[in-house]
Amino acid sequence: MHIFTNKVPASYDIAPFVKGLADEGELESMHLDWQIISSTSHVFEDEHPGVAKHLHASNTVVAKKNV
C-alpha cells in the first residue's frame, strides 16, 4: 500500500484539490492486526510537464492479513 502523507505540504499545483493527506505512520496504524512485512517513509522530488520541481512525502507498507 502506498499513500501520500503530510510530512511535506501538498505541492502548489495540486493543493487546491487536496482534501487531506495522511499523517505519517497512519497507514501502518490502520493495519495493526496485520503482519507488517515492511514499512518505509519517503520524501522525493517530482516534476511534471509545465510544473516546477516539487516534493512529495509518502509511506509504503507491505503487509499480510492475519488469518
CNS distance restraints for C-alpha pairs under 8 A (distance, minus, plus):
assign (resid   1 and name CA) (resid  60 and name CA) 5.61 0.50 0.50
assign (resid   1 and name CA) (resid  61 and name CA) 5.18 0.50 0.50
assign (resid   1 and name CA) (resid  62 and name CA) 6.24 0.50 0.50
assign (resid   2 and name CA) (resid  58 and name CA) 6.91 0.50 0.50
assign (resid   2 and name CA) (resid  59 and name CA) 5.77 0.50 0.50
assign (resid   2 and name CA) (resid  60 and name CA) 4.44 0.50 0.50
assign (resid   2 and name CA) (resid  61 and name CA) 6.48 0.50 0.50
assign (resid   3 and name CA) (resid  22 and name CA) 7.17 0.50 0.50
assign (resid   3 and name CA) (resid  27 and name CA) 7.46 0.50 0.50
assign (resid   3 and name CA) (resid  58 and name CA) 5.43 0.50 0.50
assign (resid   3 and name CA) (resid  59 and name CA) 5.56 0.50 0.50
assign (resid   3 and name CA) (resid  60 and name CA) 6.67 0.50 0.50
assign (resid   4 and name CA) (resid  21 and name CA) 6.12 0.50 0.50
assign (resid   4 and name CA) (resid  22 and name CA) 6.39 0.50 0.50
assign (resid   4 and name CA) (resid  56 and name CA) 7.05 0.50 0.50
assign (resid   4 and name CA) (resid  57 and name CA) 5.66 0.50 0.50
assign (resid   4 and name CA) (resid  58 and name CA) 4.15 0.50 0.50
assign (resid   4 and name CA) (resid  59 and name CA) 6.53 0.50 0.50
assign (resid   5 and name CA) (resid  21 and name CA) 4.99 0.50 0.50
assign (resid   5 and name CA) (resid  22 and name CA) 4.51 0.50 0.50
assign (resid   5 and name CA) (resid  23 and name CA) 5.47 0.50 0.50
assign (resid   5 and name CA) (resid  24 and name CA) 5.78 0.50 0.50
assign (resid   5 and name CA) (resid  56 and name CA) 7.87 0.50 0.50
assign (resid   5 and name CA) (resid  57 and name CA) 5.33 0.50 0.50
assign (resid   5 and name CA) (resid  58 and name CA) 4.98 0.50 0.50
assign (resid   5 and name CA) (resid  59 and name CA) 6.77 0.50 0.50
assign (resid   6 and name CA) (resid  10 and name CA) 7.40 0.50 0.50
assign (resid   6 and name CA) (resid  21 and name CA) 5.26 0.50 0.50
assign (resid   6 and name CA) (resid  22 and name CA) 5.97 0.50 0.50
assign (resid   6 and name CA) (resid  23 and name CA) 5.61 0.50 0.50
assign (resid   6 and name CA) (resid  24 and name CA) 6.70 0.50 0.50
assign (resid   6 and name CA) (resid  57 and name CA) 6.77 0.50 0.50
assign (resid   7 and name CA) (resid  23 and name CA) 7.36 0.50 0.50
assign (resid   7 and name CA) (resid  24 and name CA) 6.45 0.50 0.50
assign (resid   7 and name CA) (resid  57 and name CA) 5.79 0.50 0.50
assign (resid   7 and name CA) (resid  58 and name CA) 7.93 0.50 0.50
assign (resid   8 and name CA) (resid  43 and name CA) 7.91 0.50 0.50
assign (resid   8 and name CA) (resid  55 and name CA) 7.17 0.50 0.50
assign (resid   8 and name CA) (resid  56 and name CA) 6.50 0.50 0.50
assign (resid   8 and name CA) (resid  57 and name CA) 5.89 0.50 0.50
assign (resid   9 and name CA) (resid  56 and name CA) 7.81 0.50 0.50
assign (resid  10 and name CA) (resid  14 and name CA) 6.55 0.50 0.50
assign (resid  10 and name CA) (resid  15 and name CA) 5.18 0.50 0.50
assign (resid  10 and name CA) (resid  18 and name CA) 7.26 0.50 0.50
assign (resid  10 and name CA) (resid  21 and name CA) 7.91 0.50 0.50
assign (resid  10 and name CA) (resid  56 and name CA) 7.10 0.50 0.50
assign (resid  11 and name CA) (resid  15 and name CA) 5.78 0.50 0.50
assign (resid  11 and name CA) (resid  54 and name CA) 6.24 0.50 0.50
assign (resid  11 and name CA) (resid  55 and name CA) 6.76 0.50 0.50
assign (resid  11 and name CA) (resid  56 and name CA) 7.27 0.50 0.50
assign (resid  12 and name CA) (resid  16 and name CA) 7.71 0.50 0.50
assign (resid  13 and name CA) (resid  51 and name CA) 7.23 0.50 0.50
assign (resid  14 and name CA) (resid  18 and name CA) 6.32 0.50 0.50
assign (resid  22 and name CA) (resid  26 and name CA) 6.21 0.50 0.50
assign (resid  22 and name CA) (resid  27 and name CA) 7.56 0.50 0.50
assign (resid  24 and name CA) (resid  41 and name CA) 7.83 0.50 0.50
assign (resid  24 and name CA) (resid  58 and name CA) 7.92 0.50 0.50
assign (resid  24 and name CA) (resid  59 and name CA) 7.08 0.50 0.50
assign (resid  25 and name CA) (resid  29 and name CA) 6.22 0.50 0.50
assign (resid  25 and name CA) (resid  59 and name CA) 7.12 0.50 0.50
assign (resid  26 and name CA) (resid  30 and name CA) 6.21 0.50 0.50
assign (resid  27 and name CA) (resid  31 and name CA) 6.89 0.50 0.50
assign (resid  27 and name CA) (resid  59 and name CA) 7.33 0.50 0.50
assign (resid  27 and name CA) (resid  61 and name CA) 7.29 0.50 0.50
assign (resid  28 and name CA) (resid  32 and name CA) 6.67 0.50 0.50
assign (resid  28 and name CA) (resid  36 and name CA) 7.71 0.50 0.50
assign (resid  28 and name CA) (resid  39 and name CA) 7.32 0.50 0.50
assign (resid  28 and name CA) (resid  61 and name CA) 6.59 0.50 0.50
assign (resid  31 and name CA) (resid  36 and name CA) 7.95 0.50 0.50
assign (resid  32 and name CA) (resid  36 and name CA) 7.97 0.50 0.50
assign (resid  33 and name CA) (resid  65 and name CA) 7.45 0.50 0.50
assign (resid  33 and name CA) (resid  66 and name CA) 6.89 0.50 0.50
assign (resid  34 and name CA) (resid  63 and name CA) 6.26 0.50 0.50
assign (resid  34 and name CA) (resid  64 and name CA) 5.73 0.50 0.50
assign (resid  34 and name CA) (resid  65 and name CA) 4.63 0.50 0.50
assign (resid  34 and name CA) (resid  66 and name CA) 5.32 0.50 0.50
assign (resid  35 and name CA) (resid  63 and name CA) 5.48 0.50 0.50
assign (resid  35 and name CA) (resid  64 and name CA) 5.11 0.50 0.50
assign (resid  35 and name CA) (resid  65 and name CA) 6.20 0.50 0.50
assign (resid  35 and name CA) (resid  66 and name CA) 6.32 0.50 0.50
assign (resid  36 and name CA) (resid  61 and name CA) 7.19 0.50 0.50
assign (resid  36 and name CA) (resid  62 and name CA) 6.22 0.50 0.50
assign (resid  36 and name CA) (resid  63 and name CA) 4.40 0.50 0.50
assign (resid  36 and name CA) (resid  64 and name CA) 6.57 0.50 0.50
assign (resid  37 and name CA) (resid  61 and name CA) 7.59 0.50 0.50
assign (resid  37 and name CA) (resid  62 and name CA) 5.39 0.50 0.50
assign (resid  37 and name CA) (resid  63 and name CA) 5.17 0.50 0.50
assign (resid  37 and name CA) (resid  64 and name CA) 7.18 0.50 0.50
assign (resid  38 and name CA) (resid  60 and name CA) 7.96 0.50 0.50
assign (resid  38 and name CA) (resid  61 and name CA) 5.72 0.50 0.50
assign (resid  38 and name CA) (resid  62 and name CA) 5.18 0.50 0.50
assign (resid  38 and name CA) (resid  63 and name CA) 6.98 0.50 0.50
assign (resid  39 and name CA) (resid  59 and name CA) 7.17 0.50 0.50
assign (resid  39 and name CA) (resid  60 and name CA) 5.71 0.50 0.50
assign (resid  39 and name CA) (resid  61 and name CA) 4.43 0.50 0.50
assign (resid  39 and name CA) (resid  62 and name CA) 6.46 0.50 0.50
assign (resid  40 and name CA) (resid  59 and name CA) 5.64 0.50 0.50
assign (resid  40 and name CA) (resid  60 and name CA) 5.28 0.50 0.50
assign (resid  40 and name CA) (resid  61 and name CA) 6.54 0.50 0.50
assign (resid  41 and name CA) (resid  57 and name CA) 7.45 0.50 0.50
assign (resid  41 and name CA) (resid  58 and name CA) 5.84 0.50 0.50
assign (resid  41 and name CA) (resid  59 and name CA) 4.49 0.50 0.50
assign (resid  41 and name CA) (resid  60 and name CA) 6.48 0.50 0.50
assign (resid  42 and name CA) (resid  57 and name CA) 5.54 0.50 0.50
assign (resid  42 and name CA) (resid  58 and name CA) 5.22 0.50 0.50
assign (resid  42 and name CA) (resid  59 and name CA) 6.22 0.50 0.50
assign (resid  43 and name CA) (resid  55 and name CA) 6.68 0.50 0.50
assign (resid  43 and name CA) (resid  56 and name CA) 5.64 0.50 0.50
assign (resid  43 and name CA) (resid  57 and name CA) 4.27 0.50 0.50
assign (resid  43 and name CA) (resid  58 and name CA) 6.47 0.50 0.50
assign (resid  44 and name CA) (resid  55 and name CA) 5.53 0.50 0.50
assign (resid  44 and name CA) (resid  56 and name CA) 5.51 0.50 0.50
assign (resid  44 and name CA) (resid  57 and name CA) 6.44 0.50 0.50
assign (resid  45 and name CA) (resid  53 and name CA) 6.54 0.50 0.50
assign (resid  45 and name CA) (resid  54 and name CA) 5.53 0.50 0.50
assign (resid  45 and name CA) (resid  55 and name CA) 4.52 0.50 0.50
assign (resid  45 and name CA) (resid  56 and name CA) 6.46 0.50 0.50
assign (resid  46 and name CA) (resid  53 and name CA) 5.60 0.50 0.50
assign (resid  46 and name CA) (resid  54 and name CA) 5.44 0.50 0.50
assign (resid  46 and name CA) (resid  55 and name CA) 5.97 0.50 0.50
assign (resid  46 and name CA) (resid  56 and name CA) 7.09 0.50 0.50
assign (resid  47 and name CA) (resid  51 and name CA) 6.37 0.50 0.50
assign (resid  47 and name CA) (resid  52 and name CA) 6.13 0.50 0.50
assign (resid  47 and name CA) (resid  53 and name CA) 4.59 0.50 0.50
assign (resid  47 and name CA) (resid  54 and name CA) 6.46 0.50 0.50
assign (resid  48 and name CA) (resid  52 and name CA) 7.18 0.50 0.50
assign (resid  48 and name CA) (resid  53 and name CA) 7.51 0.50 0.50
